[in-house]
Amino acid sequence: MSAGASVWRRAFGELLGTGLLVVTVVGSGIAAADLSPDDVGLQLLENSIATTLGLAVLIAVLGPLSGAHLNPVVTLVDWVLGRRAPAGARLGDVAAYVGAQVTGGIGGAVLANAMFGEPTAIATAHRVSGATLLAEVVATAGLVLVILSLLRTGRDVLIAPAVGAYIGAAYWFTSSTSFANPAVTVGRMFSDTFAGIAPGSVLPFVLAQLVGGAVGVALAAVLYPTCAVSPPR
């Protein structure tokens, strides 16, 4: 987490960034369904391209302020890896970030619905299966590995485009379409559209994402064992 700004400013950056990320995911999903109603593959392509570009831009813009976590898993990884360091994240900062991320995710879904004239309604798309939960573990582990590997090799300037590209690709190589983010998962529950997820699927997805985050940390430790631990920022 960045230490140069007050907690409330950093938390507001996380709220705004996560909200805009969900606006991008949900809004582009609604647009894709409207523009290509008979081609689900094309809908997913349109949705994934918008998410790839939007996520990269948000990380580049908000990185200097809050670290642009935009994801409770990334925030928890930051805390776990940096908690023993003098400048490491405090538990209060973690709570502020996670609360802001979840609030932003919900607000982003509501805003996307409003922009496209869709009612804010609880989603009905049930997504849980053994395959999709495994996919969420893989997707989230890969996300954390991308971030930590770039940080530990001094290439943090590449995080914005690399994370955007990874999530865009993971839309296609995972059966879950790579939610990989508890705040985004909760937010998407509030839009009964292309990107929605039913409430009964949310908790299993979030648990799979937390497992994936732990796997990502372990993989980074194996691949870069001699590198100094550096929290995501």
N, C-alpha and C positions, 0 to 999 in steps of 0.2 A: 504494500500500500504506500502511496505517496505520502511523505511527511510534510510537504510544503504548504498544504492547505488545511483549513480547519475540518474537523470531522463532518460537520453539517454540509459543507460545500462538497466534500468528496462523496458523501452519501447522496446528495442531490444529483451529482454527476452520475452515480450508479442508477438512481431512480430514472433519470432522464434517458440514459443510454439503454437500459433494459427495456424501458417503455418503447423507445423508438425501434429497438430490435424486434419486439413483438408486433409493433405496427408494420414493420417490413414483412415479417413472416405471415401474419394474418392478412394484411392488406393485399400483398401480392398473391396470396392464395385465393382470396375472393376475386381479384381481377383475373387471375388465370382461369378460374372456373367460369367466369362470365365470358371471357374472350375465346376460350377453347372448350366449350361445354361437352363435346363428344370425344375428347382425347385426353385421357388421364395422364398419359406419359408426357404430353406437351404441357399440361398443367404443372406437373412436377418440375419439368425443366424450367418453366417460367418462374416458378416459386423459388427454386434453388439458385438461379442466377441472381435474382433480386436479393436473396439472403446473403449470398457470397459477397456481393459488392457492398451491401448495406452494413454488414458486420465489419468488414475491413475498414470502412470509413469511420464507423463509430469508435473502433479501437484506436485508430489514428488520432481522432479528435479528442477523445476523453482520456487517453493513456496518460498524458502529462498531469492531469488533474487527480484522478482516482486510481489509476492503473487499469481502468476499463476492464474490470473483471466481468461485469454484466452476467454473472453466473455464480450462485452460491457454492458450487463445487470448487471453482477456482479460488474463491475467497477462503474456503476452508483449507485448501491446500496451502495457500499463503500463510495462514495462521499456524498450521501444523509444522511447516518447514521453517518458519521464522520466529516461532514463539520464544526460543531461547536466545535470540539475538537482541542486543540492546535496542535496535530500531525496529524490532519485529512488531507485528500487528498485535494489538490488545484485544481481549475478548469483547470489550465494549464496541470497538471498531467493527469487529466481525458481525455483531448483532445489528449495528446500524446499517452495514452494507447489505446483509441478507434481507432485513426488513425493507430496505429501499428497493432492492432488486425485485422482490415478490410484489410489492406495491406497484412498482413501475410496470411489471409484466401484466398485471391485471388492468391497469390503466391503459396500457398500450392496446390490449384487446378491445376494450370499450371504445377507444378512439378509432381504431380501424373499422369496427362495426359501424360507427357513426358516419365515417367518411364515405362509406359505400351504401348507406341507407339500410344496413342490416340491424335487426334488433339484437340487443345484448341478451343472449340466452345461453344456458348451460349446454355444452356440447353433448352430442349423443354418440359420437364415434368411439366405439370400444376398440382399443388397440392392443390389449394385453394378450400375449401368447408366450410360450417358451422361446420362440424365435425372436420376437420383438424385444423381450427383456434381455436376451443375450446380445442383441444388436445394440441396445442402450449401454450395456457394459463396455462393449467394444468401442462404440462411438465416443463415449466419455473418456475412456482410457487413452484413446488416440489423441483426443483434444489436449488432455493434461500432458501427455508425452511431447506433443508438438511444442507447447509453451515452455516446459521445463528444459527440453533439449536445446532450444534456441537461447534461453537465458543462460544455461550452464556453459555454452560455447561462445558467449559474448556476441550473439547475433540477434539481440532483442529488437533491433530495428526491423527485422523481418516478421515479427509476430503478427502485426495487423494483416498483411496480405496472406501469410501462411495459415493463420486461423480461419480467415474467410474462405480460402481455397479448400482447406480441410473439411470444413462444415459443408461447403457446397458439394464436394465429392462424396461425403458421407451420406448425403441425401440419397445417393444412388447405390452405394455399396452396403447399406444397412437396410434391413427389412422394416425398421421403425421410422425411417427417414431422418434419423439422427436428431432427436430432440436435444440430448446431451446437456441439459440445463434445467434444474428444478424450477427456477423462477419463470422461465419461458413455458415450461410444462404446465404450471399452475395458471399462468396467464391464458394459455390456449384453451383452457377449460371454459372460458367465458365467451367463446365464439363458436356457435354451432354452424361452422362453415368448413371449407376444404381443410383448414389447418387445425380444426378442433380436436379435443380429446375428452372423452367422458370422465366424470369424476372418479368412477371406479377404477380407471386405468392410471390415475395420477400417482397414487402412492406407490404402486409397484414400479412405475417408471422412475420415480425419484429414488427409490431404494437401489434400483439397478444402476442409476447414475452415480450414486455415492460409492457403490462397489467399484464401478469403473474408475472413479477418481483415485481410489486406493491402488488399483492395479496400475494406473498411469504413473503414480509416484514410485511404485516398486520397479517398474520398467525403467524409469529414468535413473533410479539408483543403480540398477544393474549396468545400464549402458554407459553412464558417466559417473562411476564411483569415486573418481579422484577429483571431481569438480566441487568447488565450494557450493554449499547449499545457498540458493538465492531464491527468495519468494517471487511469485508472479507479480509483475507490475507493468 
